[in-house]
Amino acid sequence: MFIAYAVVGVLLAAVLTGSAVATFTRQEKVVGSMLGVGVPESWLPRLATLKAAGAVGLLVGLAIPLLGVAAAIGVILYFIGAAITHLRVKDYAIAPVVVILLIAVAALVLRLASA
């Protein structure tokens, strides 16, 4: 199970890192989507920091199981919030959010199973 967590955790960390960098650098596709669902522009640095922290936590979680569990839970909560934000404004193009959410759930289950 640990190898499965390592693969899922590293891939999820890569996605989160890419998304955090895109948010920090204000890439139109990512920032436009976030602003389009009503996220205040002042929140963007904080949200990018949360994604970056989740990525670091998942990677450190390879060595420290409890931190990997906490990071996976944090990522799950982040993307539940993202899904709710999209649904609140009736934006049903949430497939990427749901996919990342499901991958985060898989990371949590695998980390718990391999701890």
C-alpha positions in Angstrom: 0.0 0.0 0.0 2.9 2.4 0.7 4.0 2.4 -2.9 0.5 3.1 -4.1 0.3 6.1 -1.6 3.7 7.3 -2.8 2.6 7.3 -6.4 -0.8 8.9 -5.7 0.7 11.4 -3.2 3.5 12.5 -5.5 1.2 12.9 -8.5 -1.3 14.9 -6.3 1.5 17.0 -4.9 2.6 17.8 -8.5 -0.9 18.9 -9.5 -1.3 21.0 -6.4 2.2 22.6 -7.0 1.2 23.4 -10.6 -2.1 24.9 -9.5 -0.4 26.9 -6.7 2.2 28.3 -9.1 -0.5 29.2 -11.6 -2.4 31.0 -8.9 0.7 32.8 -7.6 1.7 33.9 -11.1 -1.9 34.9 -12.0 -2.3 32.6 -15.0 -5.5 33.6 -16.7 -7.0 30.1 -16.9 -6.8 29.3 -13.2 -7.3 32.8 -11.8 -10.2 33.5 -14.3 -12.0 30.4 -13.1 -11.5 31.3 -9.5 -12.7 34.9 -9.9 -15.5 33.7 -12.1 -17.1 31.8 -9.2 -16.8 34.7 -6.9 -13.5 34.1 -5.1 -12.3 37.5 -4.0 -9.0 38.5 -5.6 -7.5 39.1 -2.1 -7.9 35.4 -1.3 -5.8 34.1 -4.2 -2.4 34.2 -2.4 -3.9 32.5 0.6 -5.5 29.8 -1.5 -2.3 29.3 -3.4 -0.4 28.9 -0.2 -2.9 26.3 1.0 -2.4 24.3 -2.1 1.4 24.5 -1.8 1.2 23.5 1.9 -0.9 20.5 0.9 1.7 19.5 -1.7 4.5 19.8 0.8 2.5 17.9 3.4 1.8 15.0 1.1 5.5 14.7 0.2 6.6 14.9 3.8 3.9 12.4 4.6 6.0 9.8 2.8 8.3 9.9 5.8 5.8 11.0 8.6 2.5 9.2 8.2 0.5 11.5 10.5 1.5 14.5 8.4 0.5 12.7 5.2 -2.9 12.0 6.7 -3.3 15.6 7.9 -2.3 16.9 4.5 -4.7 14.6 2.6 -7.6 15.7 4.9 -6.7 19.4 4.3 -6.7 18.9 0.5 -10.0 17.1 0.8 -11.5 20.0 2.7 -10.0 22.5 0.3 -11.6 20.8 -2.7 -14.9 20.2 -0.9 -15.0 24.0 -0.5 -14.1 24.5 -4.1 -16.9 22.2 -5.2 -19.4 24.0 -3.0 -18.2 27.4 -4.4 -18.8 26.2 -8.0 -22.2 24.8 -7.2 -23.2 27.9 -5.2 -23.0 30.0 -8.4 -24.5 27.2 -10.5 -21.2 26.5 -12.3 -21.4 22.8 -13.1 -18.0 22.6 -14.9 -16.5 21.1 -11.8 -15.0 17.9 -13.2 -11.4 18.9 -12.4 -12.3 19.8 -8.8 -14.1 16.5 -8.4 -11.3 14.5 -9.9 -8.7 16.1 -7.6 -11.0 15.6 -4.6 -11.3 11.9 -5.4 -7.6 11.6 -5.8 -7.1 13.2 -2.4 -9.6 10.8 -0.9 -7.6 7.9 -2.4 -4.4 9.4 -1.0 -6.0 9.5 2.5 -7.2 6.0 2.3 -3.8 4.7 1.0 -1.9 6.6 3.6 -4.1 5.2 6.4 -3.8 1.7 5.0 0.0 1.9 4.8 0.7 3.7 8.1 
